[in-house]
């Protein structure tokens, strides 16, 4: 069962990224979140199904509170909160939203949407999945300039991978608005990345000539 689940995970990530990203390229939390997203999208799935996949990837699903650090092969999980301004269980007033990408309610799991995530966690991302969610929220809060600044601050050395993950987020969402949003963010950030790379090449060339 575990071997079959592992193969499913690898195939899912290869499929939804067009072969551009492999499980080995990703941190543990992002790898399993992306696997869940490729299979179930933003919908619910059973805890046992999620557990089978987590075991196959040797990634533990761990209940975590506010301010947790991602360590080793794990994905954080919060209990679903209810009510207006709900917080993940164990969070303080300042820690609104889900700190972890995975949310549990009874025997069901689901992935938290970007707008459900804790702002502090997204402002200080620890994983690629955090960065993708943070980039989306940065774009929604201040459009192109804020999104570019966020990407440059948190993913200067891995922009292309983050933009690939962003496109997957939109494409697999099943929501035309989210798909169009992710494409718009990717387009403006990708152009910025290309311009920056060209500018850097020109600067390096000048120094070489001298």
C-alpha positions as CSV (number, residue, x, y, z in Angstrom):
1,X,0.0,0.0,0.0
2,X,2.7,2.4,0.9
3,X,4.7,1.8,-2.2
4,X,1.6,2.3,-4.3
5,X,0.8,5.5,-2.5
6,X,4.4,6.7,-3.1
7,X,4.1,6.0,-6.8
8,X,0.8,7.9,-6.9
9,X,2.4,10.9,-5.2
10,X,5.3,11.0,-7.6
11,X,3.0,10.6,-10.6
12,X,0.7,13.3,-9.4
13,X,3.4,15.8,-8.9
14,X,4.9,15.0,-12.3
15,X,1.5,15.2,-14.0
16,X,0.3,18.5,-12.5
17,X,3.7,20.2,-13.0
18,X,4.3,18.9,-16.5
19,X,7.4,17.1,-15.3
20,X,9.1,20.4,-14.3
21,X,9.1,19.5,-10.6
22,X,9.8,16.2,-8.8
23,X,9.1,15.2,-5.2
24,X,12.8,15.4,-4.5
25,X,12.9,19.1,-5.5
26,X,10.5,20.1,-2.7
27,X,10.5,20.5,1.0
28,X,8.5,17.9,2.9
29,X,5.5,20.1,3.7
30,X,5.2,21.3,0.1
31,X,5.7,17.9,-1.4
32,X,2.8,16.3,0.5
33,X,0.5,19.4,0.3
34,X,1.0,19.4,-3.5
35,X,0.2,15.7,-3.7
36,X,-3.0,16.2,-1.7
37,X,-3.9,19.1,-3.9
38,X,-3.2,17.2,-7.1
39,X,-5.6,14.4,-6.0
40,X,-8.3,16.2,-4.1
41,X,-7.9,19.9,-4.8
42,X,-9.3,22.1,-2.0
43,X,-11.9,19.4,-1.2
44,X,-12.1,17.1,1.8
45,X,-10.5,13.7,2.0
46,X,-10.4,11.0,4.7
47,X,-7.7,11.1,7.4
48,X,-6.8,7.5,6.6
49,X,-6.2,8.2,2.9
50,X,-4.0,11.2,3.9
51,X,-2.2,9.0,6.4
52,X,-1.4,6.3,3.8
53,X,0.2,8.8,1.5
54,X,2.1,10.5,4.3
55,X,3.5,7.2,5.4
56,X,4.5,6.3,1.9
57,X,6.5,9.5,1.6
58,X,7.9,9.1,5.2
59,X,6.3,12.5,6.1
60,X,4.5,12.7,9.4
61,X,1.2,14.6,9.8
62,X,1.7,16.4,13.1
63,X,-0.8,18.6,15.1
64,X,0.9,21.9,15.6
65,X,0.0,25.2,17.3
66,X,0.9,28.8,16.6
67,X,4.5,29.7,15.8
68,X,5.6,26.1,15.1
69,X,8.8,25.5,13.2
70,X,8.9,23.0,10.3
71,X,11.5,20.5,11.2
72,X,12.4,17.3,9.4
73,X,9.9,15.3,7.3
74,X,6.6,16.6,8.5
75,X,3.5,18.6,7.6
76,X,1.8,20.7,10.2
77,X,-1.9,20.1,10.9
78,X,-4.4,22.4,12.7
79,X,-7.8,21.5,14.1
80,X,-10.6,23.2,12.2
81,X,-11.8,26.3,14.0
82,X,-15.3,27.7,13.8
83,X,-16.9,31.1,14.3
84,X,-16.1,34.6,13.1
85,X,-12.4,35.4,13.1
86,X,-11.7,31.8,13.9
87,X,-8.1,30.8,14.9
88,X,-6.4,27.5,14.8
89,X,-6.7,25.8,18.2
90,X,-4.0,26.9,20.5
91,X,-3.4,30.2,18.7
92,X,-3.3,33.6,20.5
93,X,-5.3,36.6,19.4
94,X,-2.3,37.8,17.3
95,X,-2.1,34.4,15.5
96,X,-5.4,34.5,13.5
97,X,-5.8,31.9,10.7
98,X,-4.3,28.5,10.2
99,X,-0.6,28.3,10.8
100,X,-0.4,24.9,9.1
101,X,-1.4,24.1,5.6
102,X,-3.4,21.0,6.6
103,X,-6.8,21.3,8.5
104,X,-8.5,18.4,10.3
105,X,-12.2,18.1,11.2
106,X,-13.1,14.8,12.7
107,X,-12.1,12.1,10.3
108,X,-11.7,14.5,7.4
109,X,-8.7,16.6,6.2
110,X,-8.4,19.4,3.7
111,X,-5.9,22.0,2.7
112,X,-6.3,25.5,4.0
113,X,-6.9,28.2,1.3
114,X,-4.5,31.2,1.2
115,X,-7.0,33.5,2.8
116,X,-7.4,31.1,5.7
117,X,-3.7,31.0,6.5
118,X,-2.2,32.9,9.4
119,X,-0.9,36.3,8.1
120,X,2.2,36.0,10.3
121,X,3.1,32.6,8.9
122,X,2.8,33.9,5.4
123,X,4.8,37.0,6.2
124,X,7.6,34.7,7.5
125,X,7.3,31.7,5.2
126,X,9.1,28.5,6.0
127,X,8.2,26.4,3.0
128,X,7.5,26.8,-0.7
129,X,3.8,26.2,0.0
130,X,3.9,29.1,2.4
131,X,5.5,31.3,-0.2
132,X,2.9,30.4,-2.8
133,X,0.1,31.3,-0.4
134,X,2.0,34.4,0.7
135,X,2.5,35.5,-2.9
136,X,-1.2,35.2,-3.7
137,X,-2.2,37.2,-0.6
138,X,0.5,39.8,-1.4
139,X,-1.0,40.2,-4.8
140,X,-4.5,40.6,-3.4
141,X,-3.4,43.2,-0.9
142,X,-1.4,45.4,-3.2
143,X,-1.4,44.0,-6.8
144,X,1.8,43.7,-8.8
145,X,4.3,45.8,-6.9
146,X,3.6,44.1,-3.6
147,X,3.7,40.6,-5.2
148,X,7.0,41.3,-6.9
149,X,8.5,42.6,-3.7
150,X,7.3,39.5,-1.8
151,X,8.7,37.1,-4.4
152,X,12.0,38.9,-4.5
153,X,12.3,38.9,-0.7
154,X,11.4,35.3,-0.1
155,X,12.2,33.4,-3.3
156,X,15.0,35.3,-5.1
157,X,16.9,32.0,-5.7
158,X,13.9,29.9,-6.7
159,X,11.5,32.1,-8.5
160,X,10.8,29.8,-11.4
161,X,9.9,26.9,-9.0
162,X,7.5,29.1,-7.0
163,X,5.9,30.4,-10.2
164,X,5.5,26.8,-11.4
165,X,3.8,25.9,-8.1
166,X,1.6,29.0,-8.4
167,X,0.4,28.0,-11.9
168,X,-0.4,24.5,-10.6
169,X,-2.4,26.1,-7.7
170,X,-4.6,27.9,-10.3
171,X,-4.9,25.1,-12.8
172,X,-5.9,22.4,-10.3
173,X,-8.3,24.7,-8.3
174,X,-11.2,24.1,-10.7
175,X,-12.1,27.7,-10.3
176,X,-11.7,30.0,-13.4
177,X,-11.2,33.1,-11.2
178,X,-8.3,31.4,-9.2
179,X,-6.8,30.1,-12.5
180,X,-6.9,33.6,-14.0
181,X,-5.5,35.1,-10.9
182,X,-2.6,32.7,-10.7
183,X,-1.8,33.3,-14.4
184,X,-1.9,37.1,-13.9
185,X,0.5,36.9,-11.0
186,X,2.8,34.5,-12.8
187,X,2.9,36.7,-15.9
188,X,3.9,39.9,-14.1
189,X,6.4,38.2,-11.8
190,X,7.9,36.1,-14.7
191,X,8.4,39.2,-16.7
192,X,10.1,40.9,-13.7
193,X,12.3,37.8,-13.3
194,X,13.4,37.9,-17.0
195,X,14.1,41.7,-16.9
196,X,16.1,41.3,-13.7
197,X,18.1,38.4,-15.2
198,X,18.9,40.4,-18.4
199,X,19.9,43.4,-16.3
200,X,22.2,41.3,-14.2
201,X,23.8,39.8,-17.3
202,X,24.4,43.2,-18.7
203,X,26.1,44.4,-15.5
204,X,28.3,41.2,-15.4
205,X,29.2,41.7,-19.0
206,X,30.4,45.3,-18.3
207,X,32.7,44.1,-15.5
208,X,34.1,41.3,-17.7
209,X,34.8,43.8,-20.5
210,X,36.7,46.1,-18.1
